[in-house]
Amino acid sequence: MSREQLIVQRARKSFQTGKTKPLEFRVHQLKNLLRFITEKRRNIADAVKKDLGKSEHGTELFETLGLEGEINLAIENLMEWAAPRPVEKNLLTISDEVYIQPEPLGLVLIIGAWNYPWAVTLQPLVGAIAAGNAAIIKPSEVSSYSAKAMEELLPLYLDKDLYPVVTGGVLETQELLKQKFDHIFYTGSSAVGRLVMEAASHHLTPVTLELGGKSPCYIDKNCDITVACRRITWGKFVNCGQTCIAPDYILCEPSIQSTVVEEIRKCIKEFYTDNPKSFEDYGRIINQRHFKRIMALMDGSTVALGGDSDESQCYIEPTVLKDVTSESKVMREEIFGPLLPIITVSGVDEAIQFINEREKPLVVYVFSHEKKLIKRVIAETSSGALLANDCLVHFTVSALPFGGVGNSGMGCYHGRHTFDQLSHLRSCLIKQLKMEGVNSMRYPPHTAKKMSWARFFLLKQVNMGRLRRTVLLAMLAGLAAFAVQRFLQRG
């Protein structure tokens, strides 16, 4: 029996004891996770610095700050999330208890990604714990220092049997995927996502796939181009471009292309100085394999800005490419690096057509003063999300479901959405053994009269909130009428 199989069996047996059912246990584990992030902040920052060259403050901003918010949100709202959820009734069930009861799925496998090795691995864990599941945590082996730190430190704070960390590479991941889970949560590339889904199908295991894709960014010529380019520059070059929701390419009219390039030049200098290579808030490509892949994407395109690189340090300067076409090499795959191609289009019509001719992206960005144009892009494109006049920040809104569609993923998470994604929303209906006469319409023999009654009782929806308000108003009206009558009698 493999190590992975033993770990999975131990986690499932621990879950089957029922220890995750009480909300008090879940809150305790969530508080321990929050304490871990607080007390081991320096260890996390050191690991991320070695993996990706991020600064300590950059790690806090893009890795741990969001985690703290997610944990606090779950702790504060867990009682409400886990409570029975009443639903609308029909006339046949008006006297019954009808509700949805969230319950734990069981054992969840969380496969993290290397680009934000703590945020994208532990955010799903927050929801898994809150929903009462056990979870196997598999950090990416590519961000090796973070994986090692997670393996060593997380078991000091969380239940070791319920939430074990499994490290290793492709072989270990493949061995995990052979095991039976109740849900698999994967963050990474579409290519590997297909393999995860295929493995999950053998056990009919549901999956959440947080993938990526080429997220387009349309700039309307009439918008504030200075502000637009400032926000795009930030969104693109954060984490050296290694962000799944980074703007992948710009669509704009030829008349503003040179202005866009110049404004991005100013922003790169402002954010990262004249020498990004020596600036602490500009990171590095994760490894030499990805460095070579990204550098090869520039073939056939003209460098408008940047282009400098150092393979020994896995450094690629913030780079803007022009004279890019739909056939250019850089447009054939998700860039996932600090290259920003500009493709010229005649206007929003061609931009929408260009977007729709490709796989559905994780996010569509549009910069415009005109709400009508923005609404049109919403109505005529499809993507995991749409963000107008900014980049990345929709990820910080826990009330918004974060996830892709089509090639960019399936399922969603953040806040309550993670809780629901990793829960079974169980339908519950509790009747009494009374009023059997009402049920006669459903029993044979079936007649036209019974059918008429069945149609009335089954198709008539009852809004209980409205019904309660109507009853309350009727009672108040009756009470008022009684009071008036008594007053008149005394007079």
C-alpha positions in Angstrom: 0.0 0.0 0.0 1.4 3.4 -1.0 2.1 6.3 1.4 -0.6 8.3 -0.3 -3.2 5.5 0.0 -2.4 5.2 3.8 -2.8 9.0 4.3 -6.1 9.0 2.4 -7.5 6.1 4.4 -6.4 7.7 7.7 -8.1 11.0 6.8 -11.3 9.2 5.7 -11.5 7.1 8.9 -10.9 10.3 11.0 -13.8 12.0 9.2 -16.1 9.0 9.7 -15.7 9.5 13.5 -17.9 12.6 13.1 -15.4 14.9 14.8 -15.8 17.5 12.1 -19.6 17.8 12.5 -19.8 20.2 15.4 -19.4 23.8 14.4 -17.2 24.4 17.5 -14.6 22.0 16.1 -14.6 23.8 12.7 -14.3 27.2 14.3 -11.4 26.0 16.4 -9.6 24.6 13.4 -10.2 27.9 11.5 -8.8 29.9 14.4 -5.7 27.7 14.4 -5.3 28.3 10.7 -5.5 32.0 11.3 -2.9 31.7 14.1 -0.7 29.8 11.8 -0.7 32.5 9.2 -0.1 35.2 11.9 2.7 33.4 13.7 4.5 31.9 10.7 4.2 35.0 8.5 8.0 35.3 8.2 8.4 31.7 7.3 5.8 32.0 4.6 7.5 35.2 3.2 10.9 33.5 3.2 9.6 30.6 1.3 7.8 32.7 -1.3 10.9 34.9 -1.7 13.0 31.8 -2.6 10.3 30.5 -4.9 9.2 33.6 -6.8 11.4 36.5 -5.6 8.5 38.3 -4.0 9.2 40.8 -1.3 7.9 40.3 2.3 5.2 43.0 1.9 4.3 41.7 -1.6 3.7 38.3 -0.1 1.5 39.7 2.7 -0.5 41.7 0.2 -1.1 39.0 -2.4 -0.9 35.8 -0.3 -1.8 36.1 3.3 -4.0 39.2 3.6 -6.8 37.6 1.6 -6.5 34.4 3.5 -7.0 36.2 6.8 -10.1 37.9 5.4 -11.5 34.6 4.2 -10.9 32.9 7.5 -12.5 35.7 9.5 -15.5 35.8 7.2 -16.0 32.0 7.7 -15.7 32.2 11.4 -18.2 35.1 11.7 -20.8 33.6 9.3 -20.4 29.8 9.8 -23.5 29.5 12.0 -25.6 31.2 9.3 -24.0 29.2 6.4 -24.5 25.9 8.1 -28.1 26.5 9.3 -31.1 25.0 7.5 -32.3 27.1 4.6 -36.1 27.3 4.2 -37.4 27.2 0.6 -40.7 28.1 -1.1 -43.5 25.6 -0.8 -46.5 24.5 -2.9 -50.0 24.0 -1.5 -49.4 20.3 -1.0 -46.4 21.0 1.3 -47.7 24.2 3.0 -48.0 22.5 6.4 -44.6 20.6 6.1 -41.1 21.4 7.0 -39.2 22.0 3.7 -35.6 23.2 3.8 -32.1 22.7 2.5 -29.5 21.3 5.0 -25.8 21.8 4.2 -23.8 18.8 5.2 -20.1 17.8 4.7 -19.2 16.0 1.5 -16.5 13.9 3.2 -12.9 13.9 2.0 -11.7 16.6 -0.3 -8.4 16.7 -2.3 -7.0 20.2 -2.8 -4.3 20.5 -5.4 -2.7 23.9 -5.2 -0.8 26.0 -7.8 2.8 27.4 -7.7 2.1 31.0 -8.7 0.4 32.0 -5.4 1.4 28.9 -3.5 -0.3 29.8 -0.2 -3.4 31.8 -1.3 -4.7 29.4 -3.9 -3.9 26.3 -1.8 -5.3 27.4 1.6 -8.3 29.4 0.4 -10.2 26.3 -0.6 -9.0 24.7 2.6 -10.9 27.4 4.6 -14.1 26.4 2.9 -13.4 22.7 3.3 -12.9 23.1 7.1 -15.9 25.4 7.4 -18.1 22.9 5.6 -17.0 20.1 7.9 -14.8 18.1 5.5 -11.5 16.3 5.9 -9.0 17.5 3.3 -5.8 16.3 1.8 -3.6 19.3 0.9 -1.3 18.8 -2.1 0.9 21.9 -2.7 2.6 22.3 -6.0 6.1 20.8 -6.2 7.2 23.6 -8.5 7.1 26.1 -5.6 9.3 23.7 -3.6 10.2 26.0 -0.7 6.6 26.8 0.0 5.6 23.2 -0.3 8.2 22.2 2.2 7.2 24.9 4.7 3.6 23.9 4.4 4.4 20.3 5.0 6.5 21.1 8.1 4.4 23.9 9.7 0.7 23.3 8.9 0.5 20.1 11.0 1.6 22.1 14.0 -1.7 23.9 13.9 -4.3 21.7 12.3 -5.5 18.2 13.0 -2.9 15.9 11.5 -5.2 13.2 10.5 -8.0 15.3 9.0 -5.8 17.8 7.2 -2.5 16.2 6.1 -0.1 17.8 3.7 1.2 15.5 0.9 4.3 16.8 -1.0 5.9 15.3 -4.1 5.7 15.6 -7.9 3.8 14.1 -10.7 4.0 10.5 -9.4 2.7 11.4 -6.0 -0.2 13.4 -7.5 -1.1 10.6 -9.8 -1.1 8.2 -6.9 -3.5 10.5 -5.0 -5.8 10.8 -8.0 -6.1 7.0 -8.0 -7.8 7.2 -4.6 -11.5 7.9 -4.0 -12.4 11.4 -2.9 -15.7 13.1 -2.4 -14.5 16.2 -4.2 -11.4 17.4 -5.9 -10.4 21.0 -6.0 -7.7 21.8 -8.6 -6.0 25.1 -9.5 -3.7 25.2 -12.5 -3.5 24.8 -16.2 -6.3 23.5 -18.5 -4.1 20.7 -19.8 -3.6 19.2 -16.3 -7.2 20.1 -15.4 -8.3 17.6 -18.1 -6.2 14.9 -16.5 -7.6 15.6 -13.1 -11.2 15.4 -14.4 -10.4 12.2 -16.2 -9.0 10.6 -13.1 -12.0 11.9 -11.0 -14.5 10.3 -13.5 -13.4 6.8 -12.5 -14.9 7.4 -9.1 -17.7 9.8 -10.3 -16.0 12.4 -8.1 -17.2 16.0 -8.6 -14.5 18.5 -9.4 -13.8 22.2 -9.1 -11.3 23.3 -11.7 -9.8 26.8 -11.4 -7.9 27.2 -14.6 -6.8 30.1 -16.7 -6.8 31.2 -20.3 -6.1 34.3 -22.3 -8.0 37.1 -20.5 -8.5 40.0 -23.0 -8.4 43.7 -22.1 -10.2 46.1 -24.4 -9.4 49.9 -24.1 -11.9 52.3 -25.5 -10.2 55.2 -27.3 -12.4 57.7 -25.4 -11.5 56.5 -21.9 -8.9 58.0 -19.6 -6.0 56.1 -21.1 -3.5 57.3 -18.4 -5.5 55.8 -15.6 -6.4 52.7 -17.7 -2.7 52.0 -18.5 -1.7 52.5 -14.8 -4.2 49.9 -13.7 -3.4 47.5 -16.5 0.4 47.8 -15.9 -0.2 46.9 -12.2 -2.5 44.0 -13.1 -0.2 42.6 -15.7 3.2 42.7 -14.0 2.2 41.8 -10.5 4.0 38.6 -9.6 6.0 38.9 -12.8 2.9 38.3 -14.8 2.3 34.9 -13.2 -1.3 35.5 -12.3 -4.2 33.5 -13.8 -6.4 36.6 -14.0 -3.7 38.9 -15.4 -4.6 40.8 -18.5 -3.2 38.5 -21.2 -3.4 40.9 -24.1 -4.7 44.4 -25.0 -7.2 45.2 -27.7 -7.3 48.8 -28.9 -7.7 50.9 -32.0 -4.5 51.8 -33.9 -5.0 55.5 -33.2 -4.2 55.0 -29.5 -1.6 52.2 -29.6 1.4 54.5 -29.3 -0.2 56.4 -26.4 -0.9 53.1 -24.6 2.7 52.1 -25.1 4.0 55.4 -23.8 1.7 55.4 -20.7 2.7 51.8 -19.8 6.4 52.9 -20.1 5.8 55.6 -17.6 4.0 53.3 -15.2 6.7 50.6 -15.4 9.3 53.2 -14.5 7.1 54.5 -11.6 6.3 51.1 -10.2 9.6 49.3 -10.7 12.2 52.1 -11.3 14.6 52.2 -14.3 16.0 48.9 -13.3 13.3 46.4 -12.4 15.9 43.7 -12.1 17.3 45.1 -8.9 13.9 46.3 -7.5 12.6 44.1 -4.6 8.9 44.3 -5.6 9.6 42.8 -9.0 9.8 39.0 -8.8 11.2 36.3 -10.9 9.9 33.5 -13.2 9.4 30.3 -11.2 12.0 28.2 -13.1 14.1 28.0 -16.2 11.6 25.8 -18.0 9.0 28.5 -17.8 11.6 31.2 -18.5 12.5 29.5 -21.9 8.8 29.0 -22.7 8.0 32.7 -22.2 11.0 34.0 -24.1 10.1 31.7 -27.0 6.6 33.4 -27.2 8.2 36.7 -28.3 9.3 35.2 -31.7 7.7 37.0 -34.6 6.5 40.0 -32.5 8.1 43.5 -32.2 9.3 44.6 -28.8 7.9 48.0 -28.0 9.1 48.1 -24.4 11.5 46.0 -22.3 12.7 42.7 -23.6 15.7 42.4 -21.4 16.3 39.0 -19.7 18.7 37.0 -17.6 18.3 33.2 -17.7 20.6 32.6 -14.7 18.2 34.7 -12.5 15.0 33.7 -14.4 14.5 37.4 -14.9 12.4 38.9 -17.7 11.9 42.6 -17.9 8.3 44.0 -18.1 7.8 43.8 -21.8 5.2 45.2 -24.3 4.8 43.7 -27.8 3.3 45.3 -30.8 2.7 44.2 -34.4 1.0 41.2 -32.9 -1.6 39.3 -34.9 -4.0 36.5 -34.0 -1.5 34.1 -35.6 1.5 35.3 -33.5 3.1 32.7 -31.3 2.3 34.7 -28.2 -1.4 34.4 -29.0 -1.4 30.6 -29.1 -1.3 29.9 -25.3 -1.7 31.7 -22.0 1.4 33.8 -21.5 1.7 33.5 -17.7 4.6 35.9 -17.7 5.6 39.6 -18.1 4.8 39.9 -21.8 1.9 42.2 -22.8 0.9 42.0 -26.5 -1.1 44.7 -28.2 -3.5 43.8 -31.0 -5.2 46.5 -32.9 -8.9 46.3 -33.8 -11.2 48.7 -35.5 -13.4 49.2 -32.4 -15.6 47.4 -29.9 -17.4 45.4 -32.6 -14.2 43.7 -33.8 -13.0 43.4 -30.2 -16.1 41.4 -29.2 -15.8 39.3 -32.3 -12.1 38.6 -31.5 -12.9 37.5 -28.0 -15.8 35.3 -29.1 -13.7 33.5 -31.6 -11.5 32.1 -28.8 -12.0 29.9 -25.7 -14.0 31.5 -22.9 -11.5 33.4 -20.7 -11.3 33.5 -16.9 -12.0 37.3 -17.0 -12.8 40.0 -19.6 -11.4 43.5 -18.9 -12.9 46.6 -20.5 -11.9 50.2 -20.0 -14.5 52.8 -21.0 -16.4 55.8 -19.6 -19.5 54.6 -21.4 -21.8 52.3 -19.4 -23.6 51.4 -22.6 -20.4 50.0 -24.1 -19.6 48.1 -20.9 -23.1 46.6 -20.8 -22.7 45.6 -24.4 -19.5 43.7 -23.7 -21.2 42.0 -20.8 -24.1 41.0 -22.9 -22.2 39.8 -26.0 -19.3 37.9 -24.4 -18.9 35.0 -22.0 -16.2 34.7 -19.3 -15.7 33.6 -15.7 -16.0 37.3 -14.7 -16.1 40.7 -16.2 -14.2 43.7 -14.7 -14.6 47.2 -16.0 -12.0 49.9 -15.5 -9.7 48.0 -13.2 -7.7 44.7 -13.0 -7.6 41.8 -10.5 -9.6 43.5 -7.7 -12.8 41.4 -8.3 -10.7 38.5 -6.6 -10.8 40.5 -3.4 -14.7 40.6 -3.2 -15.6 37.5 -1.2 -19.3 37.9 -2.1 -18.5 37.4 -5.8 -18.1 33.8 -6.9 -14.6 33.3 -8.4 -14.3 30.7 -11.2 -14.1 30.1 -14.9 -16.5 28.9 -17.6 -15.7 26.4 -20.4 -12.0 26.1 -21.0 -11.2 28.5 -18.1 -12.8 26.2 -15.5 -15.9 24.9 -13.7 -17.2 25.6 -10.2 -16.4 28.6 -8.1 -15.3 29.6 -4.6 -14.6 32.5 -2.2 -16.6 33.2 1.0 -19.9 31.4 1.2 -19.4 30.1 -2.4 -16.5 27.9 -1.1 -18.7 26.6 1.7 -21.5 25.7 -0.7 -19.1 24.3 -3.3 -17.7 21.9 -0.7 -21.0 21.0 0.9 -23.8 18.7 -0.1 -27.0 20.9 -0.1 -29.3 18.2 1.1 -33.1 18.5 0.3 -35.2 17.8 3.4 -39.0 17.5 3.6 -40.7 16.4 6.8 -44.4 15.6 6.7 -46.9 14.5 9.3 -49.0 11.3 9.0 -52.2 13.4 8.9 -54.5 14.9 6.3 -54.4 11.8 4.1 -57.5 12.9 2.3 -55.5 15.6 0.5 -53.3 12.9 -1.0 -56.2 11.0 -2.6 -55.7 13.0 -5.8 -52.3 11.2 -6.4 -53.6 7.7 -5.8 -55.2 5.5 -8.6 -57.6 5.5 -10.2 -56.5 8.7 -12.0 -59.5 10.8 -13.1 -59.9 14.2 -14.8 -61.2 15.7 -11.6 -58.2 14.4 -9.6 -55.9 15.8 -12.4 -57.5 19.2 -12.1 -56.9 19.3 -8.4 -53.4 18.0 -8.8 -52.6 20.8 -11.3 -53.9 23.4 -8.8 -52.0 22.1 -5.8 -48.8 21.2 -7.5 -48.3 24.3 -9.7 -49.4 26.9 -7.3 -46.3 28.3 -5.5 -46.7 29.8 -2.1 -44.4 32.7 -1.1 -44.4 32.1 2.7 -42.8 35.5 3.4 -45.6 37.2 1.5 -48.2 34.9 3.1 -46.9 35.7 6.6 -47.1 39.4 5.8 -50.6 39.1 4.5 -51.7 37.2 7.6 -50.0 39.8 9.8 -51.7 42.7 8.0 -55.0 40.9 8.2 -54.6 40.4 12.0 -53.6 44.1 12.4 -56.5 45.2 10.4 -58.8 43.0 12.4 -57.3 44.4 15.7 -57.7 48.0 14.5 -61.3 47.3 13.5 -62.0 45.8 16.9 -60.4 48.8 18.7 -62.4 51.3 16.6 -65.6 49.3 17.3 -64.9 49.3 21.1 -64.1 53.0 21.0 -67.4 53.8 19.2 -69.4 51.6 21.7 -67.9 53.5 24.7 -68.7 56.8 23.0 
